[in-house]
Amino acid sequence: MPDRSFLSWPFFEDRHRDLAEQLDAWCAKNLPVEHQDVDAACRELVAKLGRDGWLKPTALDTENPGPLDVRALCITRETLARHDGLADFAFAMQGLGTGALSLFGTIEQQQWLAKTRTGKAISAFALSEPRSGSDVANMEMAATRDGDFYLLSGEKTWISNGGIADLYIVFARTGEAPGAKGLSAFTVPAETKGLSIAERLEVIAPHPLARLSFDNVRVPASALIGKPGDGFRIAMSVLDVFRSTVGAAALGFARRALDESIGRVADRKLFGAPMAELQMVQGHIADMALDVDAAALLIYRAAWTKDMGAARVTREAAMAKLFATDKAQEVIDRAVQLHGGDGVRKGHIIESLYREIRALRIYEGASDVQKVVIARQVMGAA
């Protein structure tokens, strides 16, 4: 039984506690889904999550506008990740993919949100390029103004939901100024002429990923999100909201690893006694529990701070993502050790967690980049 004591922390309201309880019950009945065909599995997950209302926190409700509830996003990602990493992925990309529309979109652009919140459309966030991952300001893809249109040319890579998305939020260089100040964001429906899937990318924890090619993709000027040159600010604002949720997913993986390990050491005997009686094993469990609680505190501090109206939570979100993802890697590695051969047996939950966690220390800002972000925030404040 997973630890629920954190839900009594003052970061949460009753609606968050209800969300955690109800979603956990739903997950127990509906997850995991069959992963053999990853594209089909993701489509099924988005449809199920949307049908049953679990995608609502991912985007602005245009009928009852209000800020995104970051604590709800984090609780949902933590809960889904504890049950099924692919379910967490499906949920998360619906939020990240449309975050720019929730925060900066026009009324017309936000019509997409009714579809993504109900699972009737799949979204994607197209930011990374072959030569610019965490260094967004180094982006090369160009968007050239052509009357009432823009022509997009270049490539995007490591795009989650690439190949199955109905809508891509695409960032490109419009050239208002050098570096970060010359970027803009656009809505690009998947069927737009000139947009193609150049390559499907396979990774150790299978997810729908692709390299996208844009060959003079013609989009109307109304596809521009915000103003020309706002792209970097839009991207960073979206990451400010969703970076904490990456930490929450890592936390869900870590909690599952801890729960499985507690069960393992209680049942498994070594040298004539349960493993749990060995001081070395107790030390591992203590370290794992400490890392889980510390990560949770940082994650929900960042989420609460944003929900309380902070314009930016760059420092808090970076700390939460860095610590939670790095420590989840350590927690899961200890779980592998405690499970012995089973920990690396294909198909075992611990082996799956071991593969799932690694990417979280890379995407939405790699761990080393988060250290740079934190240092700049700390020194800037001083």
N, C-alpha and C positions, 0 to 999 in steps of 0.2 A: 504494500500500500504506500503510495508516494506521500511524502511529507506535505501537509497542507497548512502547517502552522504559519507560514509566511503570509498567508492571506489575511491574517489578523493584524498585520502591520498597518500603521496609519497612512500608508501610501494609497490604500484601497478604499473604495466605497462598496456598499452592499451589492450594487449591480455588477461589480467586478468579481465578487465572491460567487454570485449566482452564475455568472458567465463561466467561471472556472469549473464549477460543479456540473453544470448542464453540458458543457462541451466535453468534459471528461467522460460522462455517461454516453454521449453520442459516439465518441471515439471508440469506446469499448465495444460498441455494436457494429461500427462501420469500417474500422481500420484493423490491419492494413488492407489495402487493395492489392490485386495481383500486379506485380511490377515487370512482368516479362516483356510487355510492349510498353515502353515508357511513355511514348506520346499518347497512346490510348489511355494509360493509367492517369496521366495528368488531366486529360480531357474529362475523364470520369470523375476525378476528384473535384475539379472546378465545378462541374455540374452538380455533384452531390452537395458540396459546401454551399453553393449558391442556392440550390433548391431548399435547403434547410435553414437558410438565413445566416450562416456563419461568415459569409463574406461581407456583411454589412459594415464592419469596422474598417474595411480596406479603402473606402472612398467616401467622399462627401455625399450626404443625402440631399439631393437638390430640392426635394420637396420640403425638407425641414433642415435648412442649412445650419451648420455648426462646425466647430473645429474637430479635427480627427482626434479620437480618443487613443492616445499612444499607450496608455496602460492596458486598454482592451486589446490592442494589437499585440503587445508583448505577452499578455496572458494567453492569447490564442496561439501564438507561435510556440510558446513554451509547451503548452498542452499538446498541440499537434505533433511537435517534434518528439515528445516523449513516446508517442504511439507509432508514428510513421514519418520518417524524414521526407518522403515524397509529398505527403499531405501538407507538411509545413511549407515545402517549396511551392506547391500549387497556390496556397493561401498568400504567401509572401509576395509572389510576383504579381498578383492582382493588385496589391497595394502599391508596391514600388512602381509598377508599370503605369499606374494612373495617378501617382502622387502629384505630378506636375499639374494635372488637370484639376485635382482637388484644391490645390493651393493657389494656382494662377490662371486656370482655364476660363474662357468665356462661357456664357450660358450655352451657346451652340456647341462648343467643344465638350462641355460637361454632360451632354446628352449620352456620351459613351458610358458614363458612370452607372447609369441605371442598368446597363447591360453587364458591366463587369461585376457589380455588386450582387447580381442575381445568377452569375455563372453562365450567362448567355453569350459572353464574349471573353476572350483571353487577351491579356495585355502584356507588353514587354517594354523594358527600359533599355534603350540602345545608346549607351554612353561610351563604352570601351572600344578602343581601336588597336590594330596590330602594334602600333608604336606609342600608344598612350593609354595606359590602364589607370593607375592611381593618379598619374600626372594629367589631369583633365585639361589643364591650360595648354597642353602640347598637342591638342586635337588637330588633325589635318583635314578631315572630311569637310568639303566646301558646300555652302548653300549660296547660290548666285541669284540675285534678283533679276527677274525677267518680266517686266511689266507688272501684271497682277498675280504673278506666280514666282515661285522659287524653284531652281533646279538643284537637286542634291546629287553630289557625286563623291564616291569614296567607299570605304568599307567600315563595318563594325564587326567586332568579334567578341566571343564569350558571352553572347546575348542569350540570357535565360528566356525560355519559351520561344526561342528562334526556331521557326519552322512550323509552329502550331498557333502562334499569336494571330489575332484578328486586327490588332492595333499596335503599332510601334511608336513610342515617344522617342524621337531621334534628335540628337544634339549635333550641330554642325557649325562650322566657322562662317560667319557672315561678314567679318572683317571690319567692324566699326572701330576697332582698336586692336593693338597687338595682344597676344596672350589671352588671358581669361576674359578680358572685356570685349572680345570680338566673337563671342559664341552666342548661338540662339537655339531655341527648342521648337520642334514641330511635331504635329500629329501626322502620322503616315499609315493609312490603312494597308493591310497586308496585300490586298489585290492591286495596289497602285503599280502602274506600268513602269518597268525599269528596276523594281525591287525584286531581288532574287536571293535564294539560299545558296551561297557559294560553297558551303561545306557544313556538314553536321559534325559536331565535336563530341567525342566520347571521353568520359572521365571515370575515375574509380568508383564514384557513387553516381550511377546513371541518372541524368536529368536531361530534359530537352535543351540543348545548347547548339548554337549555330554561329557561323560567320556569314554576315549579310553583305551583299553587293548592291550599291546604288549607282545605276548608270543613267545619269541625267533624269532622275526621278522628279517628275513635275508635280508640285503641290500648290494649291492656291495660297495667296498671301494670308487668307483666313486660317490657315493651318499653323501659323506662327503663334506660339504660346508666349504671352506677355509682349514685351517690346524687343526689337532687334538689339542684340548685345546683352540681353537678360539671361542668356542660357546658363552661364556659370552660376549665377546667383540662384536660379531655379534648381539646378542640379544639386547644389550644396544644401538648399533648404529642404529638398526632398530627402537627401541623405541624413540630414539632421533629425528628421522624424523617424526614418526607417533603420538607421544604423543601430539604435538601441534594440530594435527587434531582432537583429542578427544575433546580438548577445543573448536575447531571450530564447532563440532557437537552440543556441549552444547550451544554454542552461537546461533546456528540456532534454537534450541528449545526455548531459552530465547527470541529471536526476535519474534518468532511466538506468544509466551505468551504475550509479550508486545503489539503486534499488535492487538490480540484478545481483550485484556483488554482495549485498547484505544477505540475500537469500542463499547465495552460493556458499558463503563461509559458515552460515548457520547449518546447512545440510551436509556439506562435504566434510569427511573426516580425514585427518592427517595425523600419523603417529599415535593412533588410538583415541583421538579426541577431535571434537569439531574444530575446524580451522579458526573459528571465531575466538577460540581460547588462546591462540598464539598472539603474543604481544606485537610481533611484527605485523601481523594481519590487522590487529586493532589500530596500529599506527597508520596503515594505509587507509582504513575506513575513516579514521579521524581526519586525515588530510583531505580526503575526498569531500567529507561533509563540510569542512571549513571552506574549501574552495567554492562549493555550491552556494553556501549562504552568503559569502562575500560577493560573489558574482550577482546574486539576486539583489542584494542591497544596492549595488552600483546601477544595475539595470533599471530597477524600479524608482531609484532616485532620479535618474535621467528622464524616465517616462513621466513621473509626477511633476517634475520641474517644467517640462514642456506643456503638460496639461494645465498647469497653473497659470499659463499665459506668457512664459518666457519667449521672447522673439527668436532666440537661438539657444541651442544647448550643445554647441560644438564640443566644448570641453567634456561635459558630462557624458555625451553619447560616445565620444571617442574612448573615454576611459572604460565605459561599460562594455563596448564591443571588444576592445583590446583584452581586458582582463577576463571577461567571460569566455571568449573563444580560446584564448591561450590556456586557461585553467581547465576548460572542458576537455581539451586535448590531453592534459595531464591526468584528469580523472578517468577518462576512458582508457588511457594507457595502463593505469593501475588496475582497472577492471579486467583488461586483457591478462595481466599478470596473475590476478587472483583466479581467473578462469582456466589458466593453463592452456592446454591444447584446444579446448573448446573455444577459447577466446579468439583463435585465428581460423576456426573451422568455417568454411563458406556456408552461409545461410544462418549462422548463429547470430542472435541479436547483438552481441558484443562486437563480433566481426563487422557487422553492418554499421554500427555506431562508429567504429574505428575508421571506416571509409568515409562516412558521412561528415564527420567533424572537420576534416582537414581543409576543405574548401572555404569554410567560414572564416578562416584566418587570412584569406586572400581577398574574397570579393567584398565590394562596398568599402574599399580602403584596406589594404594589407596591414598586418600588425605593425610592421616597421613604420609605415606611413602614419598610423595612428599615434605613434610615439612622437613623430614630428609635429603633428597637429596639437597634441597635448602640450608639448614644450612651448610651442609658439603662443598658445592660449595663456599658459601660466606666465611666461615672460612678458607677454603683452599686457596682461593685467597688472603686473608689477611695475 
